[in-house]
Amino acid sequence: MTRILLANIDKPEQASIVKYRERGGYKALEKALAMDQAAVIEEVKASGLRGRGGAGFPTGMKWSFVPRNTGKPTYLLCNADESEPGTFKDRILMERDPHMMIEGMAIASYALNCHLAYIYIRGEYEFVANMVQKALDEAYEAKMLGPSVMGKDFALDIFVHLGQGAYICGEETSLIESLEGDRGYPRIKPPFPATHGFLASPTVVNNVETLCALPWIIQNGAAAYAAIGTEKSKGTKLFSVSGHVSKPGVYEVDLGYPLVDFINNEAGGVPNGRKLKAVIPGGSSVPVMTAAECPGVLLDYESLLKAGSMLGSGGMIVLDETTSMPETLSVIADFYAHESCGQCTPCREGTGWAAKILKNIVAGKGKRSDVDLLLKIADMMEGKTICPLADADVMPIRSFVTKFRSEFEALCGDN
């Protein structure tokens, strides 16, 4: 198993620039600065790196959409909001190896001819923001940032911006609105951030994990990275594992690793002699998979999609046979109802309505017709809003109710 992102995560003082550089840190940036900017983009394209925030869009292709010579500055925004329930891998990277993210941002900024970048960190991560700021201060002192990066004719400033703990600001246009000082409302697209993003200028928004992969790719070459994983899902992926496993935590595996092997071999399996009941493989917003659906499924974008779920952010939640699926879904639905920004009526009303129905069902006050009503509400929300938050509620509602319907009906008062 290849370790790229977590290679030095447990080594002493890895968060300091001294130890980071002793272990090869910032050599990739030096290499990138000696390359043509377009060549860096082509190298990232050739690596097959896809966005690790959830969408899985090819990173190099995203960069290539940014127009040149518009007369406006280009901005890079690091999405460190990480608000998807079940996901905590970016936090580990920022806490224990922050310079890897900073180096990745510097490489991306050079490729994009960007001279001002921001790290948007969720409000609850204030302690992480302080650690990142310390690393930034070290980078400035060592001339890795500032008016002449590593003594070259390239200037770059990076600032930390702390959000206020809104899930919706993980969506890139909401993040941009928040960074501009406005309410975190998603924007209608087009225009896309690549041409009209932060301050109506060309903008790239990349996830922490995505940016952290860049130093290894530049240092070792696109071919080496593309040799890891599957034909269409290249490289390694971090998975945040929680729930009913013996060893919850963050694990790095090659894309294409078997799901069942991952749960048993990496996360220690389901404890206390209990049986696996279900798995949410990519964070609370992706469809749940039953235990029977898991064998043969690989941890990559295409395999999970074919199996009826999604890789998402890699926030894996494992559920054993003692789990009440109605109660679990009620908690998930409550979250999305709370986090809806309210801009779109189907989402504002639908998420709250679904959460209320589920509370009634769990309390034994629901009716069997409410189970069908949940599916009808899902239909009324799906694909009818500006951003995917409503869809993020729809996918668990539809999959939980469809696959575990008997549990919901058993709690209804007219059963």
C-alpha positions in Angstrom: 0.0 0.0 0.0 1.4 3.4 -1.0 1.6 6.1 1.6 1.7 9.6 0.1 -0.3 11.9 2.3 0.3 10.1 5.6 3.9 9.1 5.0 5.2 11.3 7.7 2.1 12.0 9.7 3.2 10.3 12.9 6.8 11.4 12.8 8.0 13.8 15.6 7.5 17.5 15.0 6.3 17.0 11.4 4.2 20.2 11.7 7.4 22.3 12.0 9.0 23.6 8.8 12.4 22.4 10.0 11.4 18.7 10.2 9.2 19.1 7.1 12.2 20.3 5.1 14.6 17.6 6.6 12.2 15.0 5.2 12.2 16.5 1.8 9.6 19.2 2.1 9.5 22.1 -0.4 11.8 20.3 -2.9 8.8 19.8 -5.1 8.0 23.5 -5.0 11.6 24.2 -6.0 11.2 21.8 -8.9 7.9 23.3 -10.0 9.4 26.9 -9.9 12.0 25.7 -12.5 9.2 24.4 -14.8 7.0 26.4 -17.2 3.6 27.1 -15.6 1.8 25.3 -18.3 4.0 22.3 -17.8 3.0 22.0 -14.2 -0.7 22.0 -15.2 0.0 19.3 -17.8 1.9 17.2 -15.2 -1.1 17.4 -12.8 -3.4 16.5 -15.7 -1.3 13.5 -16.6 -1.3 12.3 -13.0 -5.1 11.7 -13.1 -5.5 13.5 -9.8 -9.2 14.1 -9.1 -10.7 16.5 -6.5 -10.8 14.9 -3.1 -13.5 17.1 -1.6 -16.3 14.9 -3.0 -17.0 15.8 -6.6 -14.0 14.0 -8.0 -13.5 16.4 -10.9 -10.1 16.1 -12.6 -7.8 18.7 -11.0 -5.6 19.6 -13.9 -8.6 20.0 -16.2 -10.2 22.4 -13.6 -7.0 24.5 -13.6 -7.0 24.6 -17.4 -10.4 26.3 -17.5 -8.9 29.4 -15.9 -8.4 32.1 -18.6 -5.2 33.9 -18.9 -4.6 37.6 -19.6 -8.0 38.8 -18.5 -6.6 41.8 -16.8 -7.9 40.5 -13.5 -5.9 38.6 -10.8 -6.4 34.8 -10.4 -7.2 33.5 -7.0 -6.7 30.1 -5.3 -9.0 29.1 -2.5 -8.2 26.1 -0.3 -11.5 24.5 0.8 -10.8 23.5 4.4 -14.4 23.7 5.5 -14.8 19.9 5.9 -18.3 19.9 7.3 -19.5 16.6 5.8 -20.6 14.4 8.8 -18.2 11.4 9.1 -15.3 13.3 7.5 -12.2 14.4 9.4 -9.2 13.6 7.1 -8.4 17.2 6.2 -8.2 18.1 9.9 -5.5 15.4 10.4 -3.5 16.8 7.5 -3.7 20.4 8.7 -2.9 19.5 12.3 0.1 17.2 11.7 1.5 18.1 8.3 0.4 21.7 7.5 3.4 22.5 5.3 2.4 19.8 2.8 -0.8 21.8 2.2 1.1 25.1 2.0 3.6 23.6 -0.5 0.7 22.2 -2.5 -1.0 25.6 -2.5 2.3 27.3 -3.6 2.7 24.8 -6.5 -0.9 25.3 -7.6 -0.6 29.1 -7.3 2.5 29.1 -9.5 0.8 26.9 -12.1 -2.2 29.3 -12.2 -0.1 32.5 -12.0 -1.9 33.3 -8.8 -0.3 35.6 -6.2 -3.0 35.7 -3.5 -4.6 32.6 -2.0 -6.8 31.9 1.0 -7.4 28.9 3.3 -11.1 28.8 4.2 -11.3 26.8 7.5 -14.6 25.9 9.2 -15.5 27.8 12.3 -15.2 24.8 14.6 -11.6 24.3 13.6 -10.3 27.4 15.3 -7.5 25.4 17.0 -6.5 24.0 13.6 -6.5 27.5 12.1 -4.0 28.6 14.7 -1.7 25.7 13.8 -2.0 26.5 10.1 -1.2 30.2 10.8 1.9 29.1 12.8 3.0 27.1 9.8 2.3 30.0 7.4 4.4 32.3 9.7 7.3 29.8 9.4 6.9 29.6 5.6 7.1 33.4 5.3 10.2 33.5 7.6 11.9 30.8 5.4 11.0 32.7 2.2 8.7 30.0 1.0 6.0 32.7 0.8 6.2 36.4 0.2 7.5 38.8 -2.5 10.1 36.3 -3.8 9.2 32.7 -3.2 12.5 30.7 -2.7 14.4 33.6 -4.2 12.5 33.4 -7.5 10.6 36.0 -9.5 7.2 34.8 -8.1 5.3 36.4 -5.3 2.6 34.7 -3.2 0.7 35.6 -0.1 -1.6 33.1 1.7 -4.1 34.1 4.4 -6.3 32.0 6.7 -10.0 32.9 6.8 -12.1 31.3 9.5 -15.8 30.6 8.7 -18.7 30.5 11.1 -19.4 26.8 11.0 -21.9 26.7 8.1 -22.1 23.4 6.2 -23.3 25.2 3.1 -19.9 27.1 2.8 -18.3 23.8 1.8 -20.0 24.4 -1.6 -17.5 26.5 -3.6 -19.7 29.4 -4.5 -21.0 29.7 -1.0 -17.4 29.7 0.2 -16.7 32.5 -2.2 -19.7 34.5 -1.0 -18.6 34.1 2.6 -15.0 35.0 1.9 -16.3 38.2 0.2 -18.1 39.1 3.5 -21.6 38.2 2.4 -24.0 35.5 3.6 -23.0 32.0 2.4 -25.6 31.6 -0.3 -24.7 29.4 -3.3 -24.6 31.1 -6.7 -26.4 30.1 -9.8 -24.0 28.7 -12.4 -22.9 29.6 -15.0 -20.9 31.7 -14.7 -18.5 29.4 -13.0 -15.7 30.3 -10.5 -13.0 29.6 -13.1 -14.0 32.8 -14.9 -16.2 34.7 -12.3 -15.2 33.6 -8.8 -13.8 35.5 -5.9 -14.2 39.3 -6.5 -15.6 38.4 -10.0 -12.2 37.1 -11.0 -10.8 33.8 -12.2 -10.8 31.4 -9.2 -9.8 27.8 -8.4 -11.2 26.1 -5.3 -9.4 23.0 -4.3 -9.8 20.7 -1.3 -7.0 20.3 1.3 -6.4 16.6 0.4 -6.2 17.5 -3.3 -3.6 20.2 -2.7 -1.6 17.9 -0.4 -1.1 15.4 -3.2 0.6 17.9 -5.4 4.1 17.9 -3.9 4.4 14.1 -4.3 3.2 14.3 -7.9 5.6 17.0 -8.9 8.6 15.4 -7.1 7.9 11.8 -8.3 6.3 12.5 -11.6 2.8 12.1 -13.0 3.5 8.6 -14.3 4.4 7.3 -10.8 1.1 8.7 -9.4 -1.0 7.4 -12.3 0.5 3.9 -11.8 -1.3 3.8 -8.4 -5.1 3.0 -8.3 -7.3 2.0 -11.1 -7.7 3.0 -14.8 -10.0 5.9 -14.0 -9.4 6.5 -10.3 -5.7 7.3 -9.9 -3.6 7.6 -6.7 -4.4 7.1 -3.1 -7.4 8.3 -1.0 -7.9 9.1 2.6 -10.8 7.6 4.4 -12.2 8.8 7.7 -13.7 5.8 9.4 -16.1 6.0 12.2 -19.0 4.0 13.7 -18.9 0.3 14.6 -15.3 -0.6 13.9 -12.5 -1.7 16.2 -10.0 0.9 14.9 -11.7 4.2 13.8 -9.4 6.8 12.3 -8.0 8.1 9.1 -6.5 5.6 6.6 -4.7 6.0 3.3 -5.2 3.3 0.6 -4.7 2.9 -3.1 -8.0 3.6 -5.0 -9.5 0.3 -6.0 -9.0 -1.3 -2.6 -11.8 -3.8 -1.8 -14.4 -2.3 0.6 -14.8 -5.4 2.8 -11.1 -5.9 3.1 -10.7 -2.2 4.1 -13.2 -2.6 6.9 -11.7 -5.9 8.2 -8.0 -5.4 7.6 -7.5 -1.6 8.0 -10.3 -0.6 10.4 -10.2 -3.8 12.5 -13.6 -5.1 11.5 -16.9 -4.9 13.4 -16.3 -5.4 17.1 -18.0 -7.5 19.8 -18.8 -10.4 17.5 -21.6 -8.4 15.8 -22.5 -8.5 12.2 -22.1 -5.8 9.6 -25.5 -4.2 8.7 -24.7 -1.2 6.5 -22.0 1.1 5.3 -22.1 4.8 4.3 -18.9 4.9 2.2 -18.4 8.6 1.4 -20.0 10.8 4.1 -23.6 11.2 5.3 -24.8 12.6 2.0 -24.2 9.4 -0.1 -26.6 6.5 -0.4 -26.2 3.8 2.3 -25.2 0.3 1.2 -26.5 -2.9 2.9 -24.0 -5.5 4.1 -25.1 -7.8 1.2 -24.1 -5.1 -1.3 -20.6 -4.6 0.0 -18.7 -7.8 -1.2 -16.9 -7.2 -4.5 -17.2 -3.4 -4.3 -13.9 -1.5 -4.7 -13.1 1.9 -3.1 -12.9 4.0 -6.2 -15.2 6.5 -8.0 -16.6 4.1 -10.6 -17.0 1.0 -8.5 -19.0 2.7 -5.8 -21.2 4.5 -8.4 -21.9 1.2 -10.1 -22.9 -0.2 -6.7 -25.4 2.6 -6.2 -23.4 4.8 -3.9 -20.6 7.3 -4.1 -17.0 7.8 -3.0 -17.8 11.3 -1.9 -15.4 12.8 0.7 -14.3 9.3 2.0 -16.2 9.7 5.3 -17.0 6.1 5.9 -19.6 5.3 8.6 -19.9 1.6 9.5 -23.1 0.4 11.1 -23.6 -3.0 12.9 -26.7 -5.1 13.4 -27.7 -3.2 16.5 -28.3 0.1 14.6 -31.7 1.5 14.2 -31.8 2.8 10.7 -34.8 5.1 11.3 -33.0 6.8 14.2 -29.8 7.1 12.2 -31.6 8.7 9.3 -33.5 11.0 11.6 -30.1 12.4 12.9 -28.9 12.8 9.3 -32.1 14.6 8.2 -32.0 16.9 11.3 -28.5 18.0 10.2 -29.5 18.9 6.7 -32.6 20.7 7.9 -30.5 22.7 10.2 -27.8 23.5 7.6 -30.1 24.5 4.7 -29.3 28.1 3.9 -33.0 28.7 3.1 -32.4 30.2 -0.3 -34.3 27.6 -2.3 -37.9 26.7 -1.3 -37.7 23.0 -2.1 -34.6 22.6 0.2 -35.8 25.0 2.9 -39.2 23.4 3.2 -38.3 19.9 2.2 -35.5 19.2 4.6 -37.4 20.5 7.5 -40.5 18.5 6.5 -38.6 15.3 6.2 -36.8 15.8 9.5 -40.2 16.4 11.2 -41.7 13.2 9.7 -38.7 11.1 10.8 -38.9 12.4 14.3 -42.5 11.4 14.5 -41.8 7.9 13.1 -39.0 7.4 15.6 -41.2 8.5 18.4 -43.9 6.0 17.3 -46.3 8.8 16.2 -45.9 8.3 12.5 -48.2 6.6 10.0 -47.3 4.0 7.3 -48.3 6.6 4.7 -45.5 8.8 6.1 -42.9 6.4 4.7 -44.2 7.0 1.1 -44.4 10.7 1.9 -40.7 10.7 2.6 -40.0 9.4 -0.8 -42.4 11.9 -2.4 -40.6 14.7 -0.6 -37.3 13.4 -1.9 -38.6 13.5 -5.4 -39.8 17.1 -4.9 -36.3 18.2 -3.7 -34.0 16.3 -6.0 -32.4 18.4 -8.8 -34.6 21.4 -8.0 -32.2 23.7 -6.1 -29.2 25.9 -6.8 -26.7 23.7 -4.9 -26.6 20.0 -4.0 -27.6 20.3 -0.3 -31.1 19.1 -1.0 -29.7 16.2 -3.0 -27.4 15.5 -0.1 -30.5 14.9 2.0 -32.4 13.1 -0.7 -29.7 10.3 -1.2 -29.7 9.0 2.4 -33.5 9.4 2.7 -34.2 7.4 -0.4 -31.6 4.7 0.2 -32.5 4.2 3.9 -36.2 4.1 3.3 -36.0 1.9 0.3 -33.5 -0.6 1.7 -34.7 -0.8 5.3 -38.4 0.0 4.8 -39.7 -2.6 7.2 -37.9 -0.9 10.1 -39.6 2.4 9.3 -43.0 0.7 9.0 -42.5 -1.2 12.2 -42.3 2.0 14.2 -45.5 3.6 12.7 -48.5 3.8 14.9 -51.0 2.3 12.4 -48.7 -0.7 11.8 
